[in-house]
Amino acid sequence: SLRSSTAEQKALSEHLRRKGAVFYGAWWCPACFKQKYLFGKEAVRTLPYVECDKSEAGRERCKAAGIRAFPTWVMGKNRVEGLQTIEELKRWSRFPGS
């Protein structure tokens, strides 16, 4: 089960949401579960997450965004595919102090 989030994990989750980042994933994807796990229990709830494979609306949204791999993070014109560490996400999103 997910551990409690640290202050840093919560701050990063909020920062990603504020920057307009989107985390695209699928419920059956092990790397997506690992990605969520890196944020802990509380921060995962505020992640800007889009489920790509539970509903037609989700599938359409992910198709429109050109998602080819899970997880994929998109922020404006920037996109990264595959599992990202907290440090990588901090650098990618220009988290203050990273």
Residue pairs with C-beta under 8 A, 6 or more apart in sequence:
1 41
2 36
2 37
2 40
2 41
2 44
3 40
3 41
4 40
4 41
4 42
5 13
5 39
5 40
5 41
5 42
5 43
5 44
6 40
8 86
9 38
9 39
9 40
9 42
9 43
9 86
10 42
10 43
10 46
11 95
12 39
12 43
12 86
12 89
12 90
12 93
12 95
13 39
13 43
13 44
13 46
13 47
14 46
15 93
15 95
15 96
16 23
16 47
16 48
16 75
16 89
16 93
17 46
17 47
17 48
19 75
19 93
19 94
20 48
20 75
20 76
21 48
21 73
21 74
21 75
21 93
22 48
22 49
22 50
22 65
22 73
22 74
22 75
23 35
23 47
23 48
23 49
23 50
23 71
23 72
23 73
24 49
24 50
24 52
24 62
24 65
24 67
24 70
24 71
24 72
24 73
24 74
25 32
25 35
25 36
25 49
25 50
25 51
25 52
25 70
25 71
25 72
26 32
26 51
26 52
26 53
26 70
27 51
27 53
27 54
28 53
29 70
29 71
31 70
31 71
31 82
31 83
32 70
32 71
34 83
35 71
35 83
35 84
36 44
36 47
36 49
38 85
38 86
39 47
39 86
50 58
50 61
50 62
50 65
51 58
52 58
52 59
52 61
52 62
52 67
52 70
53 59
53 62
65 72
65 74
68 81
69 81
69 82
71 81
71 82
71 83
71 84
72 79
72 80
72 81
73 79
73 80
73 81
73 84
73 89
73 92
75 92
75 93
78 92
80 88
80 92
84 92
87 98
89 95
90 98
91 98
